[in-house]
Amino acid sequence: MIWSLKETLDREQIKAIQLKKLKKTVKYAYKKVPYYQEKFKSAGIHPNDIQSLDDLNKIPFTTKEDLRRNYPFGMFAVPRKKIVRYHASSGTTGNPTVVGYTRHDMKVWRECVARMVSMAGVNKNDTAQISFGYGLFTGALGLQQGLEKVGAGIVPMSSGNSKKQIKIMKDFGVTTLIATPSYGLHLSEVAKSMGLDPKEDLHLRNGVFGSEASTEAMRKKLNEAWGMFATENYGMSELMGPGVSGECRELNGMHINEDYFIAEIINPKTGEVLPEGEMGELVVTPLFKEALPVLRYRTKDITSLDSSPCACGRTTMRMSKIGGRTDDMLIISGVNVFPSQIEEILLSIDGIGSNYLITVDKKGYLDKINIDVEVIDSSLLDSVSRLDNLMNTIKTQMHTTLGIHPGIHLVEPLSMKRSEGKAQRVIDLRKDKE
């Protein structure tokens, strides 16, 4: 289902809307936020210099560090009496990034999420269980308001208490699961441990997953476990929250709500804007925000853009599945590796479960990488020959595909710690030795 006709405008119409809103947004940010006044003056530019979409690259980037330095409200453009909602990041490595929303901002947010869940296949006949943690995190409340807009029934479970999650899912006839991919898989394991067949005894038909990057292999595991149709969506609090983009049923990339966001791809090292189709760092400029206008925000996420028509009928630009983050890339003895590449290999091998942990350390001057991964069948651990064959298969594929030689440790099914939020996949001990 296409929620809004604005998702089907031709490219020239989309660009005209973007340019009109961009000019307004730049002038608004310059007038209302001292940070941007100083930033523009330092760069030797003025809002009047932005006369075309190509002029966007004249504007300096905004980063998470900029928001942290102005903690908590230094980049807000409105008085606090106009703020109706606050959210913030966890702030585990310093000040959290604080974001605020006016009534107008909330209206746009609901619209964007309504479009996103509609393209995923959710409608007024669905009952959606939200298994994101509620609180300052934007995911749960952001998804709830958009799901309510399309008329879906909401079960605001939050995360944790997994057996109760399954009981409610069964008793309420839940048809749509909202969660991280890793927690979605964990819930399928919990259902089986309760003697239930997720495909037969539960009623899920849609999975709307976000908050952590996942691979096609992970999607396959989710669909096989639940008998559902899993889609992925994208967003972050600095831009709005969930609803920046999402997959339609064609699974041909995540459609960006282009009348509200301009997306660019840059070379993360040089900042140069790259041509459409090339992989690089995603930079996004929201075109609607009253409370916290943000210009050219560096997301650190690696993706590419495609403006070709989609078979679903939408004409909006699509971004490819996130291939990693610039700050998550591991350099192992000179080889660049993203955790998502390791996941793709692991989940494509028969006998391997969906939970794993990558540990990187240094032995002398050499980088050392070890991977703990669960097997599906515990009896495999009792067979030396089968165990050796599986370990050799993993090592060979890792070396052939990525050029690395990891140590592999196969462990019992369900023995590794599960996450109720974003799964921790990497521990880099080298940072403690710098």
KOLROTOR-765240 format. One record per residue (C-alpha): x, y negated, z. Coordinates in steps of 0.25 Angstrom, whole numbers, padded with zeros to 4 digits, always signed. Layout:
REM residues N
XYZ/...
This chain:
REM residues 434
+0000+0000+0000/+0005-0014-0004/+0001-0023+0008/+0003-0037+0001/+0003-0041-0013/+0016-0049-0010/+0023-0036-0011/+0020-0035-0026/+0024-0049-0031/+0033-0050-0042/+0048-0053-0040/+0047-0068-0044/+0035-0070-0035/+0043-0064-0023/+0055-0072-0026/+0046-0085-0027/+0040-0082-0013/+0054-0079-0007/+0060-0092-0012/+0048-0100-0007/+0049-0094+0007/+0064-0094+0007/+0065-0109+0005/+0055-0111+0016/+0062-0101+0025/+0076-0108+0023/+0071-0122+0026/+0063-0117+0038/+0075-0110+0044/+0084-0122+0041/+0074-0131+0048/+0070-0123+0060/+0083-0115+0064/+0096-0123+0067/+0104-0110+0064/+0100-0111+0050/+0102-0126+0049/+0117-0123+0054/+0118-0111+0045/+0114-0119+0032/+0123-0131+0035/+0135-0122+0037/+0132-0115+0024/+0130-0129+0017/+0116-0126+0012/+0102-0132+0014/+0088-0125+0013/+0086-0133+0000/+0097-0126-0006/+0088-0113-0006/+0081-0115-0019/+0081-0100-0025/+0082-0086-0019/+0096-0086-0024/+0099-0097-0014/+0097-0088-0003/+0111-0083-0003/+0115-0098+0001/+0109-0096+0015/+0119-0090+0026/+0115-0076+0032/+0109-0074+0045/+0113-0063+0054/+0109-0056+0067/+0121-0063+0074/+0115-0076+0070/+0102-0072+0077/+0109-0067+0089/+0118-0080+0090/+0105-0088+0091/+0098-0079+0101/+0087-0079+0105/+0079-0090+0097/+0090-0099+0091/+0085-0095+0076/+0070-0097+0079/+0063-0107+0070/+0051-0109+0078/+0048-0113+0093/+0046-0101+0102/+0031-0104+0104/+0029-0100+0089/+0036-0086+0092/+0025-0075+0093/+0035-0063+0093/+0049-0060+0097/+0058-0048+0093/+0073-0045+0095/+0083-0035+0092/+0089-0027+0103/+0102-0035+0105/+0110-0024+0109/+0123-0030+0103/+0120-0045+0108/+0108-0054+0108/+0096-0048+0101/+0091-0055+0088/+0078-0062+0092/+0067-0064+0082/+0054-0072+0083/+0041-0072+0075/+0030-0083+0074/+0016-0079+0070/+0019-0081+0056/+0031-0072+0057/+0023-0061+0063/+0012-0062+0052/+0023-0060+0041/+0029-0049+0049/+0016-0041+0050/+0014-0043+0035/+0028-0038+0031/+0026-0025+0040/+0012-0023+0035/+0018-0023+0021/+0029-0013+0025/+0020-0003+0032/+0010-0004+0020/+0021+0000+0010/+0025+0011+0020/+0011+0017+0018/+0005+0013+0032/-0010+0007+0031/-0022+0005+0040/-0025+0020+0041/-0011+0023+0048/-0008+0024+0063/+0006+0019+0065/+0015+0023+0077/+0026+0013+0080/+0038+0020+0086/+0047+0008+0086/+0050+0002+0100/+0042-0010+0103/+0049-0022+0109/+0058-0033+0103/+0061-0024+0091/+0053-0028+0079/+0049-0014+0073/+0038-0010+0082/+0030-0023+0083/+0033-0027+0069/+0028-0014+0063/+0016-0014+0072/+0011-0028+0067/+0012-0024+0052/+0005-0010+0054/-0006-0017+0061/-0008-0027+0050/-0010-0015+0040/-0020-0009+0050/-0012+0003+0055/-0015+0008+0069/-0003+0006+0078/+0003+0016+0088/+0014+0007+0095/+0021+0019+0101/+0035+0012+0102/+0047+0021+0103/+0050+0032+0112/+0042+0043+0119/+0042+0051+0107/+0033+0062+0111/+0022+0052+0114/+0025+0046+0100/+0022+0060+0094/+0009+0062+0103/+0004+0048+0099/+0008+0050+0084/+0000+0063+0084/-0012+0059+0093/-0014+0046+0086/-0012+0051+0071/-0001+0042+0069/+0002+0041+0054/+0014+0031+0053/+0026+0031+0062/+0034+0018+0064/+0048+0021+0069/+0063+0022+0066/+0066+0033+0057/+0075+0040+0068/+0063+0039+0078/+0054+0044+0068/+0062+0057+0066/+0063+0058+0081/+0048+0058+0083/+0047+0069+0073/+0056+0078+0081/+0048+0074+0094/+0036+0079+0087/+0042+0092+0083/+0047+0094+0097/+0032+0092+0102/+0028+0104+0093/+0022+0095+0082/+0025+0095+0067/+0026+0080+0063/+0021+0083+0049/+0009+0091+0053/+0005+0087+0067/+0007+0072+0066/+0001+0062+0055/+0012+0053+0051/+0012+0049+0036/+0021+0036+0037/+0034+0033+0044/+0038+0018+0044/+0052+0018+0048/+0062+0007+0051/+0071+0000+0061/+0083+0009+0057/+0089+0013+0044/+0086+0027+0038/+0089+0035+0026/+0081+0043+0016/+0085+0055+0023/+0079+0050+0036/+0066+0047+0029/+0066+0061+0023/+0067+0067+0037/+0056+0058+0042/+0047+0062+0031/+0050+0077+0033/+0048+0076+0048/+0035+0069+0048/+0029+0071+0034/+0028+0056+0033/+0032+0045+0023/+0043+0037+0029/+0046+0023+0025/+0056+0013+0030/+0055-0002+0033/+0065-0013+0036/+0065-0025+0045/+0073-0032+0056/+0069-0042+0067/+0078-0053+0061/+0070-0053+0048/+0056-0050+0054/+0056-0035+0059/+0050-0023+0051/+0043-0027+0038/+0055-0033+0030/+0054-0021+0020/+0048-0007+0019/+0047+0005+0010/+0035+0008+0002/+0030+0022-0001/+0040+0022-0013/+0052+0022-0004/+0059+0013-0014/+0065+0003-0004/+0059-0006+0006/+0051-0017+0001/+0055-0031+0006/+0044-0041+0010/+0050-0051+0000/+0040-0062+0002/+0045-0062+0017/+0060-0058+0015/+0071-0061+0005/+0081-0049+0005/+0096-0050+0000/+0107-0040-0001/+0121-0045+0002/+0135-0039+0003/+0137-0038+0018/+0151-0042+0017/+0151-0054+0008/+0136-0059+0010/+0135-0059-0006/+0120-0056-0011/+0120-0043-0018/+0112-0040-0031/+0099-0032-0029/+0101-0017-0028/+0115-0018-0021/+0116-0013-0007/+0120-0023+0004/+0116-0030+0016/+0101-0035+0017/+0099-0050+0020/+0085-0054+0022/+0078-0068+0023/+0064-0068+0029/+0055-0079+0023/+0044-0080+0033/+0050-0082+0047/+0046-0093+0056/+0052-0090+0069/+0065-0085+0064/+0069-0088+0050/+0081-0080+0045/+0089-0082+0033/+0097-0071+0026/+0097-0062+0037/+0108-0051+0036/+0102-0038+0040/+0115-0030+0039/+0106-0019+0032/+0111-0013+0019/+0101-0011+0008/+0098-0015-0006/+0087-0022-0013/+0078-0018-0025/+0067-0027-0032/+0062-0018-0042/+0047-0014-0042/+0043-0003-0032/+0033+0008-0036/+0024+0004-0024/+0021-0009-0031/+0029-0019-0022/+0038-0028-0029/+0046-0032-0016/+0061-0030-0015/+0065-0017-0009/+0077-0014+0000/+0083-0001+0000/+0084+0008+0013/+0094+0002+0023/+0108+0009+0020/+0114+0004+0033/+0118-0009+0040/+0131-0016+0038/+0134-0015+0053/+0131+0000+0053/+0141+0004+0042/+0151+0013+0048/+0165+0012+0042/+0172+0026+0044/+0186+0026+0040/+0183+0016+0029/+0171+0023+0024/+0158+0014+0025/+0146+0023+0031/+0132+0019+0035/+0125+0028+0045/+0113+0029+0035/+0122+0036+0025/+0126+0047+0036/+0111+0048+0039/+0108+0051+0025/+0118+0062+0024/+0114+0069+0037/+0099+0069+0035/+0101+0075+0021/+0107+0087+0026/+0099+0099+0030/+0099+0103+0045/+0103+0089+0050/+0093+0082+0059/+0090+0067+0058/+0098+0062+0071/+0113+0059+0070/+0123+0050+0077/+0135+0044+0070/+0147+0041+0079/+0159+0034+0074/+0172+0033+0081/+0187+0031+0079/+0198+0042+0081/+0211+0034+0081/+0210+0025+0069/+0200+0034+0061/+0185+0033+0061/+0177+0045+0066/+0163+0048+0063/+0154+0059+0070/+0140+0062+0067/+0131+0069+0077/+0118+0075+0070/+0107+0084+0074/+0104+0097+0066/+0089+0101+0064/+0091+0116+0068/+0099+0119+0081/+0102+0133+0077/+0112+0127+0066/+0121+0123+0078/+0123+0138+0081/+0128+0141+0067/+0142+0137+0065/+0142+0140+0050/+0129+0132+0048/+0134+0121+0057/+0147+0120+0050/+0140+0119+0036/+0130+0108+0041/+0142+0100+0046/+0150+0102+0034/+0138+0098+0025/+0137+0085+0033/+0152+0082+0033/+0153+0084+0018/+0141+0075+0015/+0146+0064+0024/+0160+0065+0017/+0155+0066+0003/+0144+0055+0004/+0151+0045+0014/+0165+0049+0014/+0166+0051+0030/+0170+0063+0038/+0161+0063+0050/+0161+0073+0062/+0147+0080+0062/+0141+0085+0075/+0128+0093+0074/+0119+0093+0086/+0106+0100+0091/+0093+0095+0085/+0086+0084+0093/+0099+0082+0102/+0103+0068+0098/+0097+0056+0105/+0084+0050+0097/+0082+0035+0096/+0068+0029+0098/+0073+0017+0090/+0084+0015+0080/+0093+0027+0080/+0107+0025+0084/+0115+0033+0073/+0129+0027+0075/+0139+0026+0086/+0152+0019+0082/+0162+0021+0093/+0173+0013+0085/+0166+0000+0090/+0170+0003+0104/+0185+0005+0100/+0187-0008+0092/
